[in-house]
Amino acid sequence: MKLKTFLVCIAAIIALGFIFKNFTGNSQKQSPSPAPEVTKTIPDAVLTPSRALKPSEEFISPFGLYVTVPKDMTFRKEVADDEGIVRSVGFYIENSSKENPYMLYGLYEAKDVSTDQALNSAKKDMVTSTIKDVTIGGYKGVEGLITGDKTRYMAVIVKDGKKITFSTIPPTDSNKATTDQLLSTFSFK
């Protein structure tokens, strides 16, 4: 009898040891794995004006554009970014006239493109008879009339591998003349 009790006790101790080992072993196996290495991307450099701005002038970073805003118009800018990395910058110069509305919309896209690719792509959407070469702030590009749902005059340039478009809405002759005047004042840092 003593041997039987002794064997039952040994079996119970072994069972408890086995259970204890499995529970502590599982908790170690289920412990969180080391955190993945986090790589931080460095935000695009923010350009600042290299000179004092004139009273009616705006500076648009990160692509370093100086814009002169006419007295009867307003300026606003919108930046789209991912945790400090700029994806695009849009800006508007517009009036509030109901009789003769005007808006120049500029869009800087931060993804890299080739000059030929960007200009050829823009030409595909333009009315062929309106396409002409243009220079804005020392950068060559194209401009033309785009028709359809969003009819507009559009000029496209590529600066440092980034596409910049300038659209005039509505595309009247008067608004096109206003845009030509504005674009002639644009300069880059």
C-alpha positions as CSV (number, residue, x, y, z in Angstrom):
1,M,0.0,0.0,0.0
2,K,2.8,2.3,0.8
3,L,4.3,1.7,-2.6
4,K,1.0,2.4,-4.3
5,T,0.6,5.7,-2.4
6,F,4.2,6.6,-3.1
7,L,3.7,6.0,-6.9
8,V,0.5,8.1,-6.9
9,C,2.3,10.9,-5.1
10,I,5.2,10.7,-7.6
11,A,2.8,10.7,-10.5
12,A,1.0,13.7,-9.1
13,I,4.3,15.6,-8.6
14,I,5.3,14.8,-12.2
15,A,1.9,15.9,-13.5
16,L,2.0,19.2,-11.5
17,G,5.6,19.8,-12.8
18,F,4.5,19.1,-16.3
19,I,1.5,21.4,-16.0
20,F,3.7,24.1,-14.4
21,K,6.3,23.8,-17.1
22,N,3.7,24.1,-19.9
23,F,2.1,27.2,-18.4
24,T,5.4,29.0,-17.9
25,G,6.7,27.7,-21.2
26,N,3.6,29.0,-23.0
27,S,3.8,32.4,-21.4
28,Q,7.3,32.7,-22.6
29,K,6.4,31.7,-26.1
30,Q,3.5,34.1,-26.2
31,S,5.5,37.0,-25.0
32,P,5.5,39.8,-27.6
33,S,8.2,39.6,-30.2
34,P,10.7,42.5,-30.2
35,A,9.2,45.6,-31.8
36,P,10.1,46.0,-35.4
37,E,12.8,48.5,-36.1
38,V,11.2,51.9,-36.9
39,T,12.8,53.9,-39.6
40,K,12.1,57.6,-39.6
41,T,11.9,59.4,-42.8
42,I,13.3,62.9,-43.0
43,P,10.7,65.5,-44.1
44,D,11.3,67.4,-47.2
45,A,13.4,70.5,-46.6
46,V,11.3,73.5,-46.0
47,L,12.5,76.4,-48.1
48,T,12.3,79.9,-46.7
49,P,12.5,83.1,-48.7
50,S,16.0,84.3,-49.4
51,R,14.9,87.9,-49.4
52,A,12.2,90.1,-47.8
53,L,8.8,89.7,-49.3
54,K,7.1,92.6,-51.0
55,P,3.8,93.7,-49.4
56,S,1.6,91.8,-52.0
57,E,4.0,88.8,-52.3
58,E,3.6,85.3,-51.1
59,F,6.3,82.6,-50.8
60,I,5.2,79.0,-51.5
61,S,7.4,76.3,-49.9
62,P,8.6,73.5,-50.5
63,F,9.1,74.4,-54.1
64,G,10.3,78.0,-53.5
65,L,7.9,80.0,-55.6
66,Y,7.5,83.8,-55.2
67,V,4.0,84.9,-56.2
68,T,2.7,88.5,-56.5
69,V,-1.0,88.7,-55.6
70,P,-3.0,91.6,-57.2
71,K,-4.6,94.0,-54.8
72,D,-8.2,92.9,-55.7
73,M,-7.5,89.2,-55.3
74,T,-7.0,86.8,-52.4
75,F,-4.4,84.1,-51.9
76,R,-4.7,80.8,-50.1
77,K,-2.5,77.7,-49.9
78,E,-3.2,74.0,-49.0
79,V,-0.5,71.4,-48.1
80,A,-1.1,67.7,-48.2
81,D,1.4,65.7,-46.3
82,D,2.1,62.3,-44.7
83,E,3.7,62.9,-41.3
84,G,5.6,65.9,-42.5
85,I,6.5,64.6,-45.9
86,V,4.8,66.8,-48.5
87,R,2.8,65.1,-51.2
88,S,1.4,68.2,-52.8
89,V,0.9,71.9,-52.4
90,G,-2.0,73.7,-53.9
91,F,-2.5,77.4,-54.0
92,Y,-5.3,79.7,-55.3
93,I,-5.3,83.3,-56.4
94,E,-8.9,84.4,-57.0
95,N,-11.3,87.3,-57.0
96,S,-14.8,87.4,-55.5
97,S,-16.5,88.9,-58.6
98,K,-19.8,87.3,-59.5
99,E,-19.8,89.0,-62.9
100,N,-16.2,88.2,-63.9
101,P,-15.0,85.3,-61.7
102,Y,-11.3,84.4,-61.8
103,M,-9.2,81.7,-60.3
104,L,-5.6,80.6,-60.8
105,Y,-5.0,77.3,-59.2
106,G,-1.4,76.1,-58.9
107,L,-0.5,72.5,-57.9
108,Y,2.9,71.2,-57.0
109,E,3.2,67.4,-57.0
110,A,6.1,66.0,-55.0
111,K,6.5,62.7,-56.8
112,D,9.3,62.5,-59.3
113,V,8.5,62.7,-63.0
114,S,10.5,63.2,-66.1
115,T,10.1,66.4,-68.0
116,D,9.2,64.7,-71.2
117,Q,6.7,62.4,-69.5
118,A,4.9,65.2,-67.7
119,L,4.7,67.5,-70.7
120,N,3.6,64.8,-73.1
121,S,1.0,63.6,-70.7
122,A,-0.3,67.2,-70.3
123,K,-0.4,67.7,-74.1
124,K,-2.7,64.7,-74.5
125,D,-5.4,66.4,-72.6
126,M,-5.1,69.8,-74.4
127,V,-6.8,71.0,-77.6
128,T,-4.0,70.6,-80.1
129,S,-4.5,74.0,-81.8
130,T,-4.0,75.8,-78.4
131,I,-0.8,74.1,-77.3
132,K,2.3,76.3,-77.1
133,D,5.6,76.4,-75.4
134,V,5.8,78.6,-72.3
135,T,8.5,79.6,-69.7
136,I,7.5,80.3,-66.1
137,G,10.1,81.5,-63.7
138,G,12.9,80.3,-66.0
139,Y,11.4,76.8,-66.4
140,K,10.2,75.6,-69.8
141,G,6.9,73.9,-70.2
142,V,3.7,73.9,-72.3
143,E,0.2,75.4,-72.0
144,G,-3.1,74.9,-73.7
145,L,-6.8,74.6,-73.3
146,I,-8.3,71.5,-71.7
147,T,-12.0,70.9,-72.4
148,G,-14.5,68.7,-70.7
149,D,-15.9,68.5,-67.2
150,K,-13.2,70.9,-65.9
151,T,-12.5,73.2,-68.8
152,R,-9.5,75.4,-68.1
153,Y,-6.3,76.8,-69.5
154,M,-3.4,74.9,-68.0
155,A,0.3,75.5,-68.0
156,V,2.7,72.7,-66.9
157,I,6.4,72.9,-66.0
158,V,8.8,70.6,-64.3
159,K,11.2,71.9,-61.6
160,D,13.8,69.6,-60.1
161,G,11.9,66.5,-61.3
162,K,8.6,67.7,-59.8
163,K,5.5,68.7,-61.8
164,I,3.9,72.1,-61.3
165,T,0.6,73.0,-63.0
166,F,-1.2,76.4,-63.2
167,S,-4.8,76.3,-64.2
168,T,-7.1,79.3,-65.1
169,I,-10.8,79.0,-64.4
170,P,-13.1,80.0,-66.2
171,P,-11.0,79.9,-69.4
172,T,-12.0,83.3,-70.8
173,D,-9.7,85.4,-72.9
174,S,-9.7,88.1,-70.2
175,N,-8.8,85.5,-67.5
176,K,-6.1,84.1,-69.7
177,A,-4.6,87.6,-70.0
178,T,-4.7,88.0,-66.2
179,T,-3.0,84.6,-65.8
180,D,-0.3,85.5,-68.3
181,Q,0.4,88.7,-66.4
182,L,0.6,86.8,-63.1
183,L,2.8,84.1,-64.4
184,S,5.2,86.7,-65.8
185,T,5.8,87.8,-62.2
186,F,6.5,84.3,-60.8
187,S,10.0,83.5,-59.8
188,F,11.7,80.6,-58.0
189,K,14.3,80.6,-55.2
